[in-house]
Amino acid sequence: MASRSKSNKPRSNLFLSIAGALFGVQSSQRHAQDFASQSPLPYIIGGIVGVVLFVLLLWLLVSLVLG
């Protein structure tokens, strides 16, 4: 069980970093941790997925309001 919580911690940190960056409220400490990580690929993929989900959510909201 302890190994599962350790493996979830980086994922939750990744999610919080991406969400904070998308909303523009990321702390400078988290920003420094992100740049100290080994690979930028998870952040790039997560950012693209986040933006696509945001656009789809806006499209759905507009469709519901106008439809």
PyMOL Python script that loads the backbone (N, CA, C, O; Angstrom):
from pymol import cmd

cmd.read_pdbstr("""\
ATOM      1  N   MET A   1       0.812  -1.189   0.000  1.00  0.00           N
ATOM      2  CA  MET A   1       0.000   0.000   0.000  1.00  0.00           C
ATOM      3  C   MET A   1       0.864   1.264   0.000  1.00  0.00           C
ATOM      4  O   MET A   1       0.501   2.275  -0.601  1.00  0.00           O
ATOM      5  N   ALA A   2       2.022   1.192   0.689  1.00  0.00           N
ATOM      6  CA  ALA A   2       2.882   2.364   0.754  1.00  0.00           C
ATOM      7  C   ALA A   2       3.482   2.688  -0.609  1.00  0.00           C
ATOM      8  O   ALA A   2       3.656   3.859  -0.945  1.00  0.00           O
ATOM      9  N   SER A   3       3.799   1.664  -1.395  1.00  0.00           N
ATOM     10  CA  SER A   3       4.356   1.927  -2.719  1.00  0.00           C
ATOM     11  C   SER A   3       3.317   2.561  -3.631  1.00  0.00           C
ATOM     12  O   SER A   3       3.670   3.341  -4.516  1.00  0.00           O
ATOM     13  N   ARG A   4       2.045   2.241  -3.432  1.00  0.00           N
ATOM     14  CA  ARG A   4       0.984   2.831  -4.247  1.00  0.00           C
ATOM     15  C   ARG A   4       0.867   4.324  -3.950  1.00  0.00           C
ATOM     16  O   ARG A   4       0.691   5.116  -4.876  1.00  0.00           O
ATOM     17  N   SER A   5       0.960   4.725  -2.690  1.00  0.00           N
ATOM     18  CA  SER A   5       0.855   6.150  -2.366  1.00  0.00           C
ATOM     19  C   SER A   5       2.058   6.923  -2.891  1.00  0.00           C
ATOM     20  O   SER A   5       1.931   8.087  -3.268  1.00  0.00           O
ATOM     21  N   LYS A   6       3.232   6.277  -2.918  1.00  0.00           N
ATOM     22  CA  LYS A   6       4.400   6.952  -3.478  1.00  0.00           C
ATOM     23  C   LYS A   6       4.253   7.147  -4.976  1.00  0.00           C
ATOM     24  O   LYS A   6       4.667   8.178  -5.507  1.00  0.00           O
ATOM     25  N   SER A   7       3.669   6.171  -5.668  1.00  0.00           N
ATOM     26  CA  SER A   7       3.520   6.302  -7.112  1.00  0.00           C
ATOM     27  C   SER A   7       2.428   7.310  -7.473  1.00  0.00           C
ATOM     28  O   SER A   7       2.468   7.891  -8.558  1.00  0.00           O
ATOM     29  N   ASN A   8       1.454   7.529  -6.587  1.00  0.00           N
ATOM     30  CA  ASN A   8       0.393   8.497  -6.855  1.00  0.00           C
ATOM     31  C   ASN A   8       0.846   9.919  -6.572  1.00  0.00           C
ATOM     32  O   ASN A   8       0.293  10.863  -7.136  1.00  0.00           O
ATOM     33  N   LYS A   9       1.827  10.090  -5.724  1.00  0.00           N
ATOM     34  CA  LYS A   9       2.278  11.426  -5.372  1.00  0.00           C
ATOM     35  C   LYS A   9       2.818  12.201  -6.578  1.00  0.00           C
ATOM     36  O   LYS A   9       2.423  13.352  -6.765  1.00  0.00           O
ATOM     37  N   PRO A  10       3.697  11.630  -7.402  1.00  0.00           N
ATOM     38  CA  PRO A  10       4.143  12.391  -8.571  1.00  0.00           C
ATOM     39  C   PRO A  10       3.011  12.703  -9.540  1.00  0.00           C
ATOM     40  O   PRO A  10       3.008  13.768 -10.157  1.00  0.00           O
ATOM     41  N   ARG A  11       2.055  11.797  -9.683  1.00  0.00           N
ATOM     42  CA  ARG A  11       0.923  12.063 -10.566  1.00  0.00           C
ATOM     43  C   ARG A  11       0.090  13.220 -10.037  1.00  0.00           C
ATOM     44  O   ARG A  11      -0.338  14.079 -10.809  1.00  0.00           O
ATOM     45  N   SER A  12      -0.145  13.252  -8.730  1.00  0.00           N
ATOM     46  CA  SER A  12      -0.929  14.354  -8.177  1.00  0.00           C
ATOM     47  C   SER A  12      -0.152  15.667  -8.287  1.00  0.00           C
ATOM     48  O   SER A  12      -0.741  16.716  -8.550  1.00  0.00           O
ATOM     49  N   ASN A  13       1.162  15.613  -8.087  1.00  0.00           N
ATOM     50  CA  ASN A  13       1.978  16.815  -8.257  1.00  0.00           C
ATOM     51  C   ASN A  13       1.954  17.286  -9.705  1.00  0.00           C
ATOM     52  O   ASN A  13       1.899  18.487  -9.969  1.00  0.00           O
ATOM     53  N   LEU A  14       1.995  16.348 -10.638  1.00  0.00           N
ATOM     54  CA  LEU A  14       1.932  16.682 -12.053  1.00  0.00           C
ATOM     55  C   LEU A  14       0.599  17.353 -12.371  1.00  0.00           C
ATOM     56  O   LEU A  14       0.558  18.383 -13.044  1.00  0.00           O
ATOM     57  N   PHE A  15      -0.495  16.758 -11.878  1.00  0.00           N
ATOM     58  CA  PHE A  15      -1.817  17.332 -12.120  1.00  0.00           C
ATOM     59  C   PHE A  15      -1.932  18.730 -11.521  1.00  0.00           C
ATOM     60  O   PHE A  15      -2.451  19.637 -12.172  1.00  0.00           O
ATOM     61  N   LEU A  16      -1.460  18.914 -10.302  1.00  0.00           N
ATOM     62  CA  LEU A  16      -1.536  20.234  -9.660  1.00  0.00           C
ATOM     63  C   LEU A  16      -0.679  21.256 -10.394  1.00  0.00           C
ATOM     64  O   LEU A  16      -1.065  22.419 -10.512  1.00  0.00           O
ATOM     65  N   SER A  17       0.472  20.835 -10.883  1.00  0.00           N
ATOM     66  CA  SER A  17       1.336  21.752 -11.627  1.00  0.00           C
ATOM     67  C   SER A  17       0.689  22.185 -12.933  1.00  0.00           C
ATOM     68  O   SER A  17       0.723  23.362 -13.291  1.00  0.00           O
ATOM     69  N   ILE A  18       0.100  21.228 -13.643  1.00  0.00           N
ATOM     70  CA  ILE A  18      -0.536  21.552 -14.916  1.00  0.00           C
ATOM     71  C   ILE A  18      -1.762  22.426 -14.696  1.00  0.00           C
ATOM     72  O   ILE A  18      -1.964  23.407 -15.412  1.00  0.00           O
ATOM     73  N   ALA A  19      -2.582  22.075 -13.709  1.00  0.00           N
ATOM     74  CA  ALA A  19      -3.777  22.870 -13.419  1.00  0.00           C
ATOM     75  C   ALA A  19      -3.398  24.283 -12.983  1.00  0.00           C
ATOM     76  O   ALA A  19      -4.024  25.253 -13.409  1.00  0.00           O
ATOM     77  N   GLY A  20      -2.388  24.402 -12.145  1.00  0.00           N
ATOM     78  CA  GLY A  20      -1.940  25.722 -11.707  1.00  0.00           C
ATOM     79  C   GLY A  20      -1.410  26.555 -12.857  1.00  0.00           C
ATOM     80  O   GLY A  20      -1.648  27.761 -12.921  1.00  0.00           O
ATOM     81  N   ALA A  21      -0.698  25.918 -13.754  1.00  0.00           N
ATOM     82  CA  ALA A  21      -0.170  26.642 -14.918  1.00  0.00           C
ATOM     83  C   ALA A  21      -1.291  27.068 -15.863  1.00  0.00           C
ATOM     84  O   ALA A  21      -1.260  28.172 -16.407  1.00  0.00           O
ATOM     85  N   LEU A  22      -2.281  26.195 -16.060  1.00  0.00           N
ATOM     86  CA  LEU A  22      -3.398  26.542 -16.950  1.00  0.00           C
ATOM     87  C   LEU A  22      -4.211  27.714 -16.411  1.00  0.00           C
ATOM     88  O   LEU A  22      -4.674  28.558 -17.178  1.00  0.00           O
ATOM     89  N   PHE A  23      -4.384  27.766 -15.100  1.00  0.00           N
ATOM     90  CA  PHE A  23      -5.156  28.849 -14.493  1.00  0.00           C
ATOM     91  C   PHE A  23      -4.301  30.055 -14.126  1.00  0.00           C
ATOM     92  O   PHE A  23      -4.832  31.102 -13.756  1.00  0.00           O
ATOM     93  N   GLY A  24      -2.987  29.917 -14.226  1.00  0.00           N
ATOM     94  CA  GLY A  24      -2.092  31.038 -13.954  1.00  0.00           C
ATOM     95  C   GLY A  24      -1.867  31.322 -12.489  1.00  0.00           C
ATOM     96  O   GLY A  24      -1.543  32.451 -12.120  1.00  0.00           O
ATOM     97  N   VAL A  25      -2.034  30.314 -11.640  1.00  0.00           N
ATOM     98  CA  VAL A  25      -1.878  30.525 -10.205  1.00  0.00           C
ATOM     99  C   VAL A  25      -0.791  29.636  -9.606  1.00  0.00           C
ATOM    100  O   VAL A  25      -0.829  29.321  -8.416  1.00  0.00           O
ATOM    101  N   GLN A  26       0.162  29.240 -10.416  1.00  0.00           N
ATOM    102  CA  GLN A  26       1.211  28.347  -9.950  1.00  0.00           C
ATOM    103  C   GLN A  26       2.216  29.106  -9.088  1.00  0.00           C
ATOM    104  O   GLN A  26       2.632  30.210  -9.440  1.00  0.00           O
ATOM    105  N   SER A  27       2.605  28.515  -7.959  1.00  0.00           N
ATOM    106  CA  SER A  27       3.566  29.158  -7.070  1.00  0.00           C
ATOM    107  C   SER A  27       4.972  29.069  -7.664  1.00  0.00           C
ATOM    108  O   SER A  27       5.257  28.203  -8.492  1.00  0.00           O
ATOM    109  N   SER A  28       5.824  29.959  -7.237  1.00  0.00           N
ATOM    110  CA  SER A  28       7.193  29.943  -7.753  1.00  0.00           C
ATOM    111  C   SER A  28       7.945  28.710  -7.274  1.00  0.00           C
ATOM    112  O   SER A  28       8.838  28.226  -7.970  1.00  0.00           O
ATOM    113  N   GLN A  29       7.599  28.194  -6.096  1.00  0.00           N
ATOM    114  CA  GLN A  29       8.237  26.978  -5.595  1.00  0.00           C
ATOM    115  C   GLN A  29       7.872  25.779  -6.477  1.00  0.00           C
ATOM    116  O   GLN A  29       8.748  24.991  -6.832  1.00  0.00           O
ATOM    117  N   ARG A  30       6.609  25.633  -6.830  1.00  0.00           N
ATOM    118  CA  ARG A  30       6.187  24.525  -7.694  1.00  0.00           C
ATOM    119  C   ARG A  30       6.776  24.700  -9.100  1.00  0.00           C
ATOM    120  O   ARG A  30       7.137  23.723  -9.755  1.00  0.00           O
ATOM    121  N   HIS A  31       6.867  25.945  -9.550  1.00  0.00           N
ATOM    122  CA  HIS A  31       7.457  26.227 -10.855  1.00  0.00           C
ATOM    123  C   HIS A  31       8.913  25.768 -10.886  1.00  0.00           C
ATOM    124  O   HIS A  31       9.354  25.175 -11.871  1.00  0.00           O
ATOM    125  N   ALA A  32       9.655  26.034  -9.827  1.00  0.00           N
ATOM    126  CA  ALA A  32      11.052  25.604  -9.742  1.00  0.00           C
ATOM    127  C   ALA A  32      11.155  24.081  -9.680  1.00  0.00           C
ATOM    128  O   ALA A  32      12.060  23.498 -10.277  1.00  0.00           O
ATOM    129  N   GLN A  33      10.236  23.433  -8.963  1.00  0.00           N
ATOM    130  CA  GLN A  33      10.238  21.965  -8.902  1.00  0.00           C
ATOM    131  C   GLN A  33       9.962  21.362 -10.277  1.00  0.00           C
ATOM    132  O   GLN A  33      10.557  20.351 -10.650  1.00  0.00           O
ATOM    133  N   ASP A  34       9.063  21.984 -11.021  1.00  0.00           N
ATOM    134  CA  ASP A  34       8.740  21.482 -12.357  1.00  0.00           C
ATOM    135  C   ASP A  34       9.953  21.529 -13.275  1.00  0.00           C
ATOM    136  O   ASP A  34      10.205  20.585 -14.023  1.00  0.00           O
ATOM    137  N   PHE A  35      10.700  22.615 -13.220  1.00  0.00           N
ATOM    138  CA  PHE A  35      11.869  22.748 -14.078  1.00  0.00           C
ATOM    139  C   PHE A  35      13.025  21.887 -13.616  1.00  0.00           C
ATOM    140  O   PHE A  35      13.949  21.627 -14.386  1.00  0.00           O
ATOM    141  N   ALA A  36      12.991  21.439 -12.367  1.00  0.00           N
ATOM    142  CA  ALA A  36      14.038  20.556 -11.863  1.00  0.00           C
ATOM    143  C   ALA A  36      13.752  19.097 -12.189  1.00  0.00           C
ATOM    144  O   ALA A  36      14.613  18.244 -11.971  1.00  0.00           O
ATOM    145  N   SER A  37      12.568  18.788 -12.703  1.00  0.00           N
ATOM    146  CA  SER A  37      12.219  17.401 -13.011  1.00  0.00           C
ATOM    147  C   SER A  37      13.035  16.908 -14.204  1.00  0.00           C
ATOM    148  O   SER A  37      13.634  17.697 -14.935  1.00  0.00           O
ATOM    149  N   GLN A  38      13.045  15.605 -14.382  1.00  0.00           N
ATOM    150  CA  GLN A  38      13.887  14.980 -15.389  1.00  0.00           C
ATOM    151  C   GLN A  38      13.431  15.253 -16.815  1.00  0.00           C
ATOM    152  O   GLN A  38      14.251  15.566 -17.679  1.00  0.00           O
ATOM    153  N   SER A  39      12.131  15.136 -17.069  1.00  0.00           N
ATOM    154  CA  SER A  39      11.648  15.219 -18.441  1.00  0.00           C
ATOM    155  C   SER A  39      10.457  16.175 -18.537  1.00  0.00           C
ATOM    156  O   SER A  39       9.564  16.133 -17.691  1.00  0.00           O
ATOM    157  N   PRO A  40      10.434  17.024 -19.547  1.00  0.00           N
ATOM    158  CA  PRO A  40       9.291  17.917 -19.727  1.00  0.00           C
ATOM    159  C   PRO A  40       8.117  17.244 -20.440  1.00  0.00           C
ATOM    160  O   PRO A  40       7.030  17.818 -20.514  1.00  0.00           O
ATOM    161  N   LEU A  41       8.324  16.042 -20.960  1.00  0.00           N
ATOM    162  CA  LEU A  41       7.294  15.366 -21.752  1.00  0.00           C
ATOM    163  C   LEU A  41       5.963  15.187 -21.009  1.00  0.00           C
ATOM    164  O   LEU A  41       4.918  15.458 -21.601  1.00  0.00           O
ATOM    165  N   PRO A  42       5.946  14.743 -19.739  1.00  0.00           N
ATOM    166  CA  PRO A  42       4.655  14.615 -19.055  1.00  0.00           C
ATOM    167  C   PRO A  42       3.917  15.950 -18.930  1.00  0.00           C
ATOM    168  O   PRO A  42       2.689  15.987 -18.997  1.00  0.00           O
ATOM    169  N   TYR A  43       4.651  17.034 -18.752  1.00  0.00           N
ATOM    170  CA  TYR A  43       4.026  18.355 -18.638  1.00  0.00           C
ATOM    171  C   TYR A  43       3.473  18.819 -19.986  1.00  0.00           C
ATOM    172  O   TYR A  43       2.411  19.438 -20.047  1.00  0.00           O
ATOM    173  N   ILE A  44       4.190  18.518 -21.055  1.00  0.00           N
ATOM    174  CA  ILE A  44       3.721  18.892 -22.395  1.00  0.00           C
ATOM    175  C   ILE A  44       2.456  18.122 -22.745  1.00  0.00           C
ATOM    176  O   ILE A  44       1.474  18.706 -23.202  1.00  0.00           O
ATOM    177  N   ILE A  45       2.483  16.808 -22.527  1.00  0.00           N
ATOM    178  CA  ILE A  45       1.311  15.983 -22.823  1.00  0.00           C
ATOM    179  C   ILE A  45       0.136  16.392 -21.938  1.00  0.00           C
ATOM    180  O   ILE A  45      -0.989  16.524 -22.421  1.00  0.00           O
ATOM    181  N   GLY A  46       0.390  16.593 -20.656  1.00  0.00           N
ATOM    182  CA  GLY A  46      -0.668  17.008 -19.743  1.00  0.00           C
ATOM    183  C   GLY A  46      -1.242  18.364 -20.099  1.00  0.00           C
ATOM    184  O   GLY A  46      -2.451  18.573 -19.990  1.00  0.00           O
ATOM    185  N   GLY A  47      -0.396  19.287 -20.521  1.00  0.00           N
ATOM    186  CA  GLY A  47      -0.872  20.601 -20.929  1.00  0.00           C
ATOM    187  C   GLY A  47      -1.745  20.535 -22.172  1.00  0.00           C
ATOM    188  O   GLY A  47      -2.767  21.215 -22.255  1.00  0.00           O
ATOM    189  N   ILE A  48      -1.346  19.720 -23.135  1.00  0.00           N
ATOM    190  CA  ILE A  48      -2.148  19.564 -24.351  1.00  0.00           C
ATOM    191  C   ILE A  48      -3.492  18.934 -24.015  1.00  0.00           C
ATOM    192  O   ILE A  48      -4.530  19.386 -24.498  1.00  0.00           O
ATOM    193  N   VAL A  49      -3.477  17.893 -23.192  1.00  0.00           N
ATOM    194  CA  VAL A  49      -4.731  17.242 -22.792  1.00  0.00           C
ATOM    195  C   VAL A  49      -5.614  18.220 -22.017  1.00  0.00           C
ATOM    196  O   VAL A  49      -6.826  18.256 -22.225  1.00  0.00           O
ATOM    197  N   GLY A  50      -5.019  19.007 -21.131  1.00  0.00           N
ATOM    198  CA  GLY A  50      -5.781  19.990 -20.369  1.00  0.00           C
ATOM    199  C   GLY A  50      -6.437  21.037 -21.251  1.00  0.00           C
ATOM    200  O   GLY A  50      -7.597  21.391 -21.040  1.00  0.00           O
ATOM    201  N   VAL A  51      -5.711  21.529 -22.226  1.00  0.00           N
ATOM    202  CA  VAL A  51      -6.269  22.541 -23.134  1.00  0.00           C
ATOM    203  C   VAL A  51      -7.381  21.943 -23.995  1.00  0.00           C
ATOM    204  O   VAL A  51      -8.408  22.586 -24.216  1.00  0.00           O
ATOM    205  N   VAL A  52      -7.180  20.712 -24.485  1.00  0.00           N
ATOM    206  CA  VAL A  52      -8.220  20.058 -25.288  1.00  0.00           C
ATOM    207  C   VAL A  52      -9.483  19.844 -24.459  1.00  0.00           C
ATOM    208  O   VAL A  52     -10.587  20.091 -24.943  1.00  0.00           O
ATOM    209  N   LEU A  53      -9.333  19.393 -23.225  1.00  0.00           N
ATOM    210  CA  LEU A  53     -10.497  19.207 -22.355  1.00  0.00           C
ATOM    211  C   LEU A  53     -11.201  20.533 -22.073  1.00  0.00           C
ATOM    212  O   LEU A  53     -12.431  20.585 -22.029  1.00  0.00           O
ATOM    213  N   PHE A  54     -10.441  21.588 -21.885  1.00  0.00           N
ATOM    214  CA  PHE A  54     -11.019  22.905 -21.628  1.00  0.00           C
ATOM    215  C   PHE A  54     -11.820  23.390 -22.838  1.00  0.00           C
ATOM    216  O   PHE A  54     -12.925  23.911 -22.686  1.00  0.00           O
ATOM    217  N   VAL A  55     -11.264  23.220 -24.028  1.00  0.00           N
ATOM    218  CA  VAL A  55     -11.963  23.639 -25.244  1.00  0.00           C
ATOM    219  C   VAL A  55     -13.231  22.812 -25.444  1.00  0.00           C
ATOM    220  O   VAL A  55     -14.274  23.357 -25.805  1.00  0.00           O
ATOM    221  N   LEU A  56     -13.149  21.497 -25.211  1.00  0.00           N
ATOM    222  CA  LEU A  56     -14.328  20.650 -25.343  1.00  0.00           C
ATOM    223  C   LEU A  56     -15.407  21.021 -24.327  1.00  0.00           C
ATOM    224  O   LEU A  56     -16.596  20.992 -24.642  1.00  0.00           O
ATOM    225  N   LEU A  57     -14.998  21.361 -23.132  1.00  0.00           N
ATOM    226  CA  LEU A  57     -15.951  21.794 -22.110  1.00  0.00           C
ATOM    227  C   LEU A  57     -16.637  23.097 -22.509  1.00  0.00           C
ATOM    228  O   LEU A  57     -17.847  23.241 -22.334  1.00  0.00           O
ATOM    229  N   LEU A  58     -15.877  24.038 -23.039  1.00  0.00           N
ATOM    230  CA  LEU A  58     -16.475  25.287 -23.510  1.00  0.00           C
ATOM    231  C   LEU A  58     -17.423  25.048 -24.678  1.00  0.00           C
ATOM    232  O   LEU A  58     -18.497  25.646 -24.743  1.00  0.00           O
ATOM    233  N   TRP A  59     -17.029  24.176 -25.595  1.00  0.00           N
ATOM    234  CA  TRP A  59     -17.882  23.848 -26.735  1.00  0.00           C
ATOM    235  C   TRP A  59     -19.193  23.220 -26.265  1.00  0.00           C
ATOM    236  O   TRP A  59     -20.263  23.563 -26.768  1.00  0.00           O
ATOM    237  N   LEU A  60     -19.110  22.306 -25.306  1.00  0.00           N
ATOM    238  CA  LEU A  60     -20.312  21.675 -24.760  1.00  0.00           C
ATOM    239  C   LEU A  60     -21.203  22.687 -24.062  1.00  0.00           C
ATOM    240  O   LEU A  60     -22.423  22.652 -24.224  1.00  0.00           O
ATOM    241  N   LEU A  61     -20.618  23.578 -23.297  1.00  0.00           N
ATOM    242  CA  LEU A  61     -21.382  24.600 -22.598  1.00  0.00           C
ATOM    243  C   LEU A  61     -22.090  25.529 -23.578  1.00  0.00           C
ATOM    244  O   LEU A  61     -23.265  25.845 -23.391  1.00  0.00           O
ATOM    245  N   VAL A  62     -21.399  25.962 -24.604  1.00  0.00           N
ATOM    246  CA  VAL A  62     -22.017  26.826 -25.609  1.00  0.00           C
ATOM    247  C   VAL A  62     -23.122  26.090 -26.358  1.00  0.00           C
ATOM    248  O   VAL A  62     -24.168  26.672 -26.646  1.00  0.00           O
ATOM    249  N   SER A  63     -22.899  24.817 -26.675  1.00  0.00           N
ATOM    250  CA  SER A  63     -23.908  24.023 -27.357  1.00  0.00           C
ATOM    251  C   SER A  63     -25.168  23.885 -26.519  1.00  0.00           C
ATOM    252  O   SER A  63     -26.279  23.950 -27.045  1.00  0.00           O
ATOM    253  N   LEU A  64     -24.996  23.693 -25.211  1.00  0.00           N
ATOM    254  CA  LEU A  64     -26.157  23.563 -24.324  1.00  0.00           C
ATOM    255  C   LEU A  64     -26.922  24.881 -24.182  1.00  0.00           C
ATOM    256  O   LEU A  64     -28.151  24.889 -24.118  1.00  0.00           O
ATOM    257  N   VAL A  65     -26.187  25.984 -24.134  1.00  0.00           N
ATOM    258  CA  VAL A  65     -26.836  27.287 -23.974  1.00  0.00           C
ATOM    259  C   VAL A  65     -27.563  27.692 -25.248  1.00  0.00           C
ATOM    260  O   VAL A  65     -28.686  28.191 -25.180  1.00  0.00           O
ATOM    261  N   LEU A  66     -26.950  27.489 -26.398  1.00  0.00           N
ATOM    262  CA  LEU A  66     -27.546  27.920 -27.650  1.00  0.00           C
ATOM    263  C   LEU A  66     -28.497  26.877 -28.252  1.00  0.00           C
ATOM    264  O   LEU A  66     -29.335  27.211 -29.090  1.00  0.00           O
ATOM    265  N   GLY A  67     -28.366  25.643 -27.834  1.00  0.00           N
ATOM    266  CA  GLY A  67     -29.187  24.589 -28.438  1.00  0.00           C
ATOM    267  C   GLY A  67     -30.409  24.391 -27.702  1.00  0.00           C
ATOM    268  O   GLY A  67     -31.221  23.542 -28.070  1.00  0.00           O
TER     269      GLY A  67
END
""", "prot")
cmd.dss("prot")
cmd.show_as("cartoon", "prot")
cmd.util.cbc("prot")
cmd.orient("prot")
